[in-house]
Amino acid sequence: MLRVWSDVLTSADVREVTLLGLLDLSAAFDCVNHDILLHGLAVACGLTNIAFEWIRSFLTDHMQQVSYCNRLSLIQHVLFAVPQGSVLGPLLYVLYIAELEHGLRLHTYADDCQVYLNTSVEDVPLAVSKFAAYVAEINAWLSACRLRLNVAKSQLLWLGLSQLVDRVDCHDVLVLGTGVGHCSRPRCCHRP
């Protein structure tokens, strides 16, 4: 988050505002596809032999069954998810989404994703359409990796010097056909 804040302050220094999108991914750790992850580890990370087999055995050959009202479901193979609460789970998730990169500034930490861009107040409408287009690209990439962007829980913030943020006349942003909620009171940084 320090990187994001540093970029916001740098933008404020040159009299720009920042549109920050806090993207919500639905059940991100539970949606990691083992085949896609293992392929990525082998191809992009070059993981082979014993290390690859160790990770594969960590992820695969798990079964689950649900008990409800003294009745048991059928036993099912677990084909998705990285173990939450493990040391390796968040690292594997970060490697799973490592290829997610676009022209906007993007910051990820575990399953939190922030995307942002800087603009002059005069260019806000253009920046908003550019932002919406990049989120659509991000959504397409996420869908290809079996992850789901929850637009209804995502939020937008305008950040910058208070006198500039007050001039922003574009708080309704349409992303993927849905109006994304914005903070009712923009966050501002006060700089001398």
N, C-alpha and C positions, 0 to 999 in steps of 0.2 A: 504494500500500500504506500510505502514511502516513495517508490518510483512514480506512482500515479500523482501523489501530492506534489512532488518535485516538478513534474511536467505541468501541473496546473499553475503552480507559482511562476514558473518560467514563462508560461503563456500570458499570465496576468502582467508580468513585467513588460511585455510588448503590446499591452492593451488588447488582448484577445480573451475570449471566453471559451470555456471548455464544456462540451456536451459529454457527459459520462453516463454510460448505460451499465446498469448492474443487472447482468443477465442471470436468470434462474434456470438451472437445468434440473429437470424432474428425475429424481432417483438415479442420479448420475452413476454412482458406484455400483448400483444394482443392474445397470444396463450395459456394462462393459461386456462385449462379445469376446469370448476366449479365443476363437479362431482368428479374429481380426487383430487382437492384441498380440498373440503369438507370432502371427505373420509379420506384424510391425517390428516386434523385437528381433526377429531373425533378419529381416531385410534392412530396416532403417538403423537398427542398433548393432547389427552384426553379431548378435548373440548366437552361439553354436554349442554343440557338444554337451558337456556336463552342465554348464550354466543354463543352457536352454532347457534341458531335461528337468533340471531342478525347478525352474519356474513353471514348466508345463505340469509337473506333478503337483506343485503347490495349487494350481488352478483347476485341474481336471480330476475326474473320477470321484466327484462328490455327489452325494445323494441327499434328497430331502423328503420329508414327509410331514404332513400337518395333522395335528390332533385337535378335534373340536367336538365338544359334547360327547366325550368318550368314543368317538369314531375316528378312525385313521383314514387318511387319503391314500391313494396309490403312491408308491415310492417313485420319485422322479429324479432324473439326472439333472444336475445343475450345469447349465450351459452358459450362464451369464453371471456377472458380478465379480468384483474383487472384494476380498474380506475386509470389512470395516473393523476398525479397532486393532488391526495388525500394523506393524511397521511397514511392511511391504505393500499393503493395499493402496495407500495414497500415492506412493511412488509409481506403481504400475498404472494407476489412473492417469497420472501426469504424462507418462510415456505414451499412453493410449491416445491422448489428445495433443501430443507434441507437434504434429504437423499442422495444427490449426494456427494459421498466420495470415493476416490480411494487411491492407494498406493503412488501416487505422491502427492506433496503438492498442495493443491487447495485453492484458495482464491476467494471468490465471494463478490460482493457488488452490490446490486440491480441486473441489468441484465449484469454486467461486470463479466467476469470469466477469471482468470489467473491460469494456471497450470504450474508447474515448477519442475525440478529435478536438482540435483547437480551431477557432475561426474568429474573424472580426465580427462585430455586431452587424455590420452591413451585409455580410455574407451568410448570415444564419440560415435563411431558407435553403440555399444551396448545400450548406453543411448538413442540414436535417435530411435532405433527400439522399445525399451521399451516405450518411449514417444508416438510413433505412436500407439502402442497397447493400451495404456491407453486412448488416445483420442478416439480411436474406441469404447472402453467400455463406455466412457462418452457420445459419440454420440448415442449409443444404449439406454442408460438410458434416454437421452433427448428425443429420438424418442418415447419411451414408454410413456413419459409424454406429448407428443404432442408438444415438442419444437424442433426447427431446428437449428443445428449448420451450420453457413455459413462459410465454409472452405475458400472460395475465399476472404473473408474479414478478416480472422484470420491472425495473424502475429506471427513470431518467433523472438526472440532476444537471442544472446549469451552474457552473462554478466560475468564479473570477472576481474581479473588483466589483464591489456592490453597485457603483454607479453604472458599470457596463452591464451587469446582470439585469439591473432594473430596466434597461433599454431593450432586452431580448423580448421580442413579441411573438414567440413561437414556442408555446408550452405544450401544445397538442401534437404529438408525433405519432404518425401511423406507421407501425412496424408489422410486417406480415399480415396486413389487413386488420390489425387490431390497434386501437389507441393504447399506447403504453403509458402507464401512470407516471406522473412526475411528482416530485416532492412539492407540496403546496407552498413551501417557503424555500426559495433557492438558497443554497449554501454559498456563502461569500467569504472571500479572504480579504482581510484588511491590510493593505500595504501602505506605507508612508509615501 
